[in-house]
Amino acid sequence: MNNRLVKDTLADKIFLKFNFVFLLLALLIVLYPLVYIVSASISDPSLVNSGEMWLLPKGITWEGYTTILNNDSIWRGYANTIYYTVLGTSINLLVTLPCAYALSRKDLYGRSAFMSFLLVTMFIGGGLIPSYLLIKNLGMLNTVWALVIPGAVSVYNLIVTRTFFETTIPREMEEAAIIDGCSDFKMFTSIILPLSMPIIAVMALFYGVGHWNSYFSALIYLSDKAKYPLQMVLREILVLQDMSSNSINGNMSSDMAAMMYSKQQLVQVIKYGIMIVSTLPVIVVYPFLQKYFVKGMMIGSVKG
């Protein structure tokens, strides 16, 4: 039985088919690099470089993943990234949620002035050198705090969270809690936070992915390789690949050239393998937060 109340016109059918074709093309554009990286990570690197492997794996080899699993620097970078992500995200939530709730309260004295001050920082920044000098003078160079403290709060995320509190938490409920003798701190921790799981999940995902993919702060502020996150380890491997490419020249002996070429091929396989390993945790976590993502983001962005 046809449940449609309005019959599609010719223009509607053309529009729907156009959307289907457009979404199909968008899916292929997004899916192809992912399939290519997975295939390249387990394919013979010579076939990848020659272009013979363009979609499905050829000359399957697990040498790249074996090298990754046996490489201490990669695992150390992995552990550092997890530590920075968990610590940084916790600090982000501890700062963003109370600030956003306070700014959502219309009885906050100077609320408009605080928001104006925060908005200015979205368009005007101190620049790299002043930021570096500030971190140095605070004694945070080559420490984890240089990676998690400067970005403790994002103004964009703060506005989204504030809007969520304004649109979903009834003011009457807060007034009833105050009449019953509830303090602001107890109301925030016992009433507001349990009702705000969608926006907490969205902010945790935003901040967590940002920390997981971040490498520039580590590049600027960290000098100890033992503290490098995974993205910096991946960068060093890519730099090593370029150095290996430039080192193979006519002045080198045949044995040395063969060794350098073999090393370059191995780095090529490791590069694709690390891409898979480094993105796997985010891919695994996202489905568990996806049900909160649309609800929290849409409600928080309305009237932002």
N, C-alpha and C positions, 0 to 999 in steps of 0.2 A: 504494500500500500504506500502511495506517495504522500508523505506528511508535509510537503512543501505547500504553503498557502499561496505563495506568489510564484508564477511560472517565470523562469529565467528568460530574458529577452536575448536576442542575437548578440547585442553588445555585452550582456552579462556573461554569456558563454565564451565570447572572445576574450573578455577580461580574465575570466577564470583560467582559461587555457594559457594565456600569457603569464599569469602568476605561477602556474604549474611549471612552465618551461623556465621561468626566471629562477624559481626556487631550486629546480633540478640543476641548473647551471651553477648556482651558488653552492649547492651541496657538493658538486664535483670539484669546484675550485677549492673548497675548504678541505675536502676529503683526500684529494690527490697528494698534497704534501705530507699528510700524516701517513698514508699508505707507503709513500716513497721512502720516508725516513725509517719506518719499521722494516721495509724490505732491504734498504741499503745497510742497515745495522747488522744484518745476518747474511749479506751477499759478499761474493768475492770483490774486493775493492777495485781490482783491475777492470772487472766488467762494469762496475759503477762508473769509474772514471772514463771508460771508453764509450759510455752511453748505451751499452747493450742491455743493461738492467734499467728499465724506465718505469716499471710498475711492480711486478712480482719478483720475489727473490730468485737470484741465479747463483749457482756455485755456493750453496749454503755453507757458512762457516760460523762457528761460535767463538772464534778466537777473540773477537772484540769484547764480548761479554765476559769471557774467561779472564782477560786482562783487567777489565774493570773490577771484577770481583776480587782479584788478587792485588789491586793497587791500593796501598794504604792512604795515599794522598786523596784519592777520590772518596774513600769511606770517611776520612777525617773531614773533608769538605762537606760531605753529606750530613755528618753529625753536627758540624758547626751551623749549617743552614737550618736544620731542624731546631737547634737551640735558639738561634737568632729569630726564627719565625715564631716560635712559641712565646719567647720572652717579649719580643716586639709587639706581637698581637695582643698579649695580655696588657702591656702598658697602654697601647692604643685604646683598648676597650675601657680600661680604668680611667682614662682621661676623657675620652669622647662621650661616654654615656652620661656621667654626672654633669658635664658641661652642657651637653645638649638638653638634658632635662631642666637644668637651671634656666637656660635661655628660653625654654618653652613656657616657663611660668611668667604670666603677665604681671605678677606682683613683684618681679625682680627689679630692684632699683638700678637704673642705668642700663636697662636691657638693650635699648636701641644703640647706645654708645658702644657697648661691648660688641654688638653685631657689626657696627660700622668699622670698628677697629679691626675685627677679624677679616672683614671683606677686603680691606686695604691690602692685607698680606697676600691675598690671592693674586694681586696684580703687580705688587711691588716687592721685590726681594733684595736681600743684601748682596747677593752675588757669591761666587765661589771663593774668592780670596778672603773676604771678610768672614765667611762661614768657617773656612779653614783656621783662620787666626783665632776665632772664638772657641772652636773645639780645642785648639792647642792651648790657649790660655786657661781653659777649664780643666786641663789635664786629662782629656779623654782620648788623646791620640793613641792608636794601637790598642784600644779597648773596645769591648762590645757596646759600651754606652754611646760611642760615637755613631753606631749604626741604628740604635733604637730610640735615643732621646731626642735628636733634632726633628725627627718626623713623628713625634708622639701623638700629634693630632693633625688630621687633614680637615681643612675648613669646609671643603665640599662634603665630606662624610658627616661633619658636624651639622651642616645645614639639613642634610637628608634625615639624620637622626632626630634633630629638633622638630622637623615637620611631622615625622612619625608620631612623636609624643603629643604634638599639638592636635593632630587629627584623630588619634585613636584612644587617648586617655581622657575620659569625661572629667571635666572640671568639678562636676557635682560629686563624683566619687572622692576626689581629693578633699573637698570641703567636708564631706561626711567623715573622712578619716581624721581630719584636724579636729572636728567637733568631738570625736571619740577620744581625743588626747594623743593621737599618733604624732610623733615628731617627723620632721622632714626626712631625716636619715632613714628612720624605720619605714616610712611610707615608700621611699625610693627603693629600698632593698626588699621589702616584704610585699609591696603591691605593684609598683611600677615595673620592676625588672621581670617578675614572672609573667606579666602581660605583654612583654616586649620581645619575646623570643624570635619573631621573624626578623626584626631589625638587628638584633644581636647577631643572628646567624649571618645576615648579609654583611654586616661590618666585619665580622670575623673572617669571612671569605675575602672581602676586599683587601683588608690589611694583610691577611695571611699570604695571599697570592703576591701582593706587592713586596713583602719581605722575602718570599721564596725566590722571586725573579730578580731581586735587587743585587747589583754588583758595583755600581758607581761609587757608593759610599765606602765600600770595602777597598776599592781601587785607590781612593783618595786618602783614607784615614788609617788603613791597616798596612803595616810593613812586615809583620811576622807571618810567614807563609803557613804556620801551624794554625793560624786563626782565619785563614781564607775560607769563605763559603764556597759551595759547589760551583756557583757561576764563575768565580774567579779561577777555580781549577780548570773548568772547561775553557776559559779564555786562554790560560797558559798552554793548554793542549793545542788550541787553534794557532797560537803564536808559534809553537814548536813545529806545527805542520808547515807554516810559511817559511820558517827558518830552514827546515829540511829541504823544501823546494828550491830555495835560493842557494843552498850549499852544494847541490848537484851540478857540477860544471865540468868542463873539459880537463882541468888540471888535476882532477881526482883520479886515484887508481881505480881499476875495474872492481876490485873487491870492496873498496870503500864506497864506491858509487852504488854497488848492489846492496850493501848493508843500509846505506842511507835511503835507498829506494824502498827496501823492505820496511824500514821504520816508518817511512812516510805512509805506506799503504796501511800499516797497522794503526797509525794515528787516524787515518781516514775512517776506519771501521769503528774505532773507539769514539770518535766524534759523534757519529750517529747513535751509537749505543748509549752514550751519556745523555743525549737529548731525550731518549726514551726513559732512562732511569730518573732523570731530573724532573720530568713532567708527570711521572706516574703517580706520585702522592696526591697532586692536585686533581688529577683525573679520578682517582679513587674516592677522594673526599667529596667532590662536587655533587654526585648523585644524592648524598645524604642531606645536603644543604639546599638542593634545588627546589624542594617543596616550599622552603621559606623564602627563596630568592625572589620570585616574582611578586609574592604578596608583600614582603617587606620593602622591596625596591619601589614598587608602584605606589604604595601608600606613602612612603617617605618622600617620593619625588613630587607628589601632587601639591600644588601651591607653594613649591620650593622657591 
